């Protein structure tokens, strides 16, 4: 496969819940070394789409092709309230089969999580839990990163840190997809799509 081929390709994705159609033929590609945004209103099907792309949810029809390792940061925080931050890192280290926690430790420092290593997740604020959620998605240095509202609950400083991390991932050849209902800072994306009426529609190109 060529390095110019997409790292992720959504092909004619359909998903319904009962009589309610959520996705109606979604198609798009995520390219190598690209920071891609998909914006949609609440209830548009953004989380459903990302769950299908990550393999958590099965589409009624269609196909998702991808290559490389995946990192998935869902909107719903996946941490266990009874485990400390450090215990989460060790648990996911085992799950990812990675030898070192160096990348995780770097992320803790960048996101201001280092002082919370011994604190149980259930005692953390919503924004701090989200930072742990993001750390767990990135700590194995994935080739493709899928993120659903990844900066919800962040203050301004952490919001800016998130974009620095996303840009660094892109600049080191990783491919990043951010799905959000917030249409701020759209110029940060290499390409931007809207999720409307169950389909992904290309928006005006915001960067070359």
C-alpha positions as CSV (number, residue, x, y, z in Angstrom):
1,X,0.0,0.0,0.0
2,X,1.3,3.4,-0.9
3,X,2.0,6.1,1.7
4,X,-0.4,8.3,-0.3
5,X,-3.2,5.8,0.3
6,X,-5.7,6.8,3.0
7,X,-5.1,5.4,6.5
8,X,-8.8,5.3,7.0
9,X,-11.6,5.0,4.5
10,X,-15.3,5.1,5.3
11,X,-17.4,3.6,2.6
12,X,-21.2,4.1,2.4
13,X,-21.8,3.8,6.1
14,X,-25.4,3.5,7.2
15,X,-26.8,3.2,10.8
16,X,-30.3,3.4,12.2
17,X,-31.8,3.0,15.6
18,X,-35.2,1.6,15.1
19,X,-37.0,3.8,12.5
20,X,-34.5,6.7,13.1
21,X,-31.8,6.9,10.5
22,X,-28.6,8.4,11.9
23,X,-26.0,7.7,9.1
24,X,-27.2,7.6,5.5
25,X,-24.2,6.8,3.3
26,X,-21.2,8.5,5.0
27,X,-18.1,8.4,2.9
28,X,-14.7,10.1,3.4
29,X,-11.0,9.4,3.6
30,X,-8.4,10.3,6.3
31,X,-5.0,10.8,4.7
32,X,-1.5,10.2,6.1
33,X,-0.2,13.1,8.2
34,X,-3.6,14.9,8.2
35,X,-5.6,16.8,10.8
36,X,-9.2,16.4,9.8
37,X,-12.3,17.8,11.4
38,X,-15.9,16.7,11.3
39,X,-18.4,19.2,12.8
40,X,-22.0,18.4,13.5
41,X,-24.8,19.5,15.7
42,X,-25.8,17.6,18.8
43,X,-27.7,14.5,17.7
44,X,-26.3,14.5,14.2
45,X,-24.7,11.1,14.7
46,X,-21.1,12.2,15.4
47,X,-20.4,9.7,18.3
48,X,-22.2,6.9,16.3
49,X,-19.9,7.6,13.4
50,X,-16.7,7.6,15.5
51,X,-17.7,4.4,17.3
52,X,-18.2,2.7,13.9
53,X,-14.8,4.0,12.7
54,X,-13.1,2.7,15.9
55,X,-14.8,-0.7,15.6
56,X,-16.8,-0.3,18.8
57,X,-20.1,-0.3,16.9
58,X,-21.2,-2.2,13.8
59,X,-22.7,-0.3,10.9
60,X,-25.9,-1.6,9.4
61,X,-24.3,-1.3,6.0
62,X,-21.0,-0.1,4.6
63,X,-17.3,-0.7,5.4
64,X,-14.4,0.9,7.2
65,X,-10.9,0.3,6.0
66,X,-7.9,1.3,8.0
67,X,-4.2,0.6,8.4
68,X,-1.8,1.3,11.3
69,X,-2.5,1.3,15.0
70,X,-5.6,3.1,16.3
71,X,-6.0,5.5,19.3
72,X,-9.6,6.2,20.3
73,X,-10.7,9.0,22.6
74,X,-14.5,8.6,23.0
75,X,-16.8,11.4,24.3
76,X,-17.8,9.2,27.1
77,X,-14.9,9.0,29.6
78,X,-13.7,5.4,29.9
79,X,-11.8,5.6,33.2
80,X,-12.6,3.5,36.2
81,X,-13.4,5.6,39.3
82,X,-11.7,3.1,41.6
83,X,-8.3,3.2,39.9
84,X,-5.7,5.9,40.4
85,X,-4.2,7.7,37.4
86,X,-1.0,5.6,37.8
87,X,-3.0,2.4,37.9
88,X,-4.8,3.4,34.7
89,X,-1.4,3.8,33.0
90,X,-0.2,0.4,34.0
91,X,-3.5,-1.3,33.0
92,X,-3.4,0.3,29.6
93,X,0.3,-0.4,29.3
94,X,-0.5,-4.1,29.6
95,X,-3.5,-3.8,27.2
96,X,-1.4,-2.1,24.6
97,X,1.6,-4.4,25.1
98,X,4.0,-1.5,25.3
99,X,7.3,-1.8,27.2
100,X,7.7,1.8,28.4
101,X,5.5,4.4,30.0
102,X,7.7,7.2,28.7
103,X,5.1,8.6,26.3
104,X,2.4,8.4,29.0
105,X,4.6,10.3,31.4
106,X,5.3,12.9,28.8
107,X,1.6,13.4,28.3
108,X,0.9,13.6,32.0
109,X,3.4,16.5,32.2
110,X,2.0,18.3,29.2
111,X,-1.6,18.1,30.4
112,X,-0.8,18.9,34.1
113,X,-1.8,15.4,35.3
114,X,1.5,14.5,37.0
115,X,0.4,15.6,40.5
116,X,-2.6,13.3,40.3
117,X,-0.8,10.0,39.8
118,X,-1.9,8.6,43.1
119,X,-5.5,10.0,43.0
120,X,-8.4,7.8,42.1
121,X,-10.2,8.8,39.0
122,X,-13.5,9.1,40.8
123,X,-12.1,12.1,42.8
124,X,-11.0,14.0,39.7
125,X,-12.9,16.9,38.2
126,X,-14.6,16.4,34.8
127,X,-11.9,18.2,32.9
128,X,-9.1,16.3,34.7
129,X,-10.8,13.0,33.9
130,X,-11.0,14.1,30.3
131,X,-7.2,14.7,30.3
132,X,-6.7,11.2,31.6
133,X,-9.1,9.9,28.8
134,X,-6.9,11.7,26.2
135,X,-3.7,10.3,27.7
136,X,-5.0,6.8,27.6
137,X,-5.8,7.2,23.9
138,X,-2.4,8.6,23.0
139,X,0.0,6.8,25.3
140,X,0.8,3.9,22.8
141,X,1.7,6.5,20.1
142,X,-0.9,5.4,17.6
143,X,-0.7,6.0,13.8
144,X,-4.3,7.0,13.6
145,X,-6.1,9.0,16.3
146,X,-9.9,9.3,16.5
147,X,-11.2,11.8,19.0
148,X,-14.8,12.7,20.0
149,X,-15.2,16.1,21.7
150,X,-11.6,15.6,23.1
151,X,-11.3,19.0,24.8
152,X,-14.7,19.1,26.6
153,X,-14.2,20.5,30.1
154,X,-10.8,21.9,29.4
155,X,-9.8,25.4,30.5
156,X,-8.3,27.7,27.9
157,X,-4.7,26.7,28.7
158,X,-5.4,23.0,28.3
159,X,-7.5,23.7,25.2
160,X,-4.4,25.3,23.6
161,X,-2.2,22.4,24.8
162,X,-4.6,20.0,23.1
163,X,-4.2,21.8,19.8
164,X,-0.4,21.8,20.2
165,X,-0.5,18.0,20.7
166,X,-2.8,17.5,17.8
167,X,-0.6,19.6,15.5
168,X,2.5,17.7,16.7
169,X,0.9,14.4,16.0
170,X,0.1,15.6,12.4
171,X,3.5,17.0,11.9
172,X,5.2,13.7,12.9
173,X,3.1,11.8,10.3
174,X,0.2,10.7,12.4
175,X,-3.4,11.1,11.1
176,X,-5.9,12.8,13.4
177,X,-9.6,13.0,13.2
178,X,-11.5,15.3,15.6
179,X,-15.3,15.2,15.8
180,X,-17.0,18.1,17.6
181,X,-20.1,20.2,17.7
182,X,-17.9,23.3,18.2
183,X,-17.0,25.1,15.1
184,X,-14.2,27.2,16.6
185,X,-10.6,27.2,15.4
186,X,-11.6,25.5,12.1
187,X,-8.5,27.0,10.5
188,X,-6.4,24.5,12.5
189,X,-7.7,21.6,10.3
190,X,-6.2,20.6,7.0
191,X,-9.7,19.7,5.8
192,X,-13.1,20.2,7.4
193,X,-16.3,18.3,6.9
194,X,-19.9,18.8,8.2
195,X,-22.1,15.9,9.3
196,X,-25.5,16.8,8.0
197,X,-28.6,14.7,7.5
198,X,-26.7,11.6,8.0
199,X,-24.0,12.4,5.4
200,X,-20.5,13.9,5.5
201,X,-20.3,17.0,3.4
202,X,-17.0,18.8,2.6
203,X,-16.8,22.3,3.9
204,X,-14.7,25.1,2.5
205,X,-11.0,24.2,2.6
206,X,-9.4,26.0,5.5
207,X,-5.7,25.2,5.0
208,X,-3.5,24.1,2.1
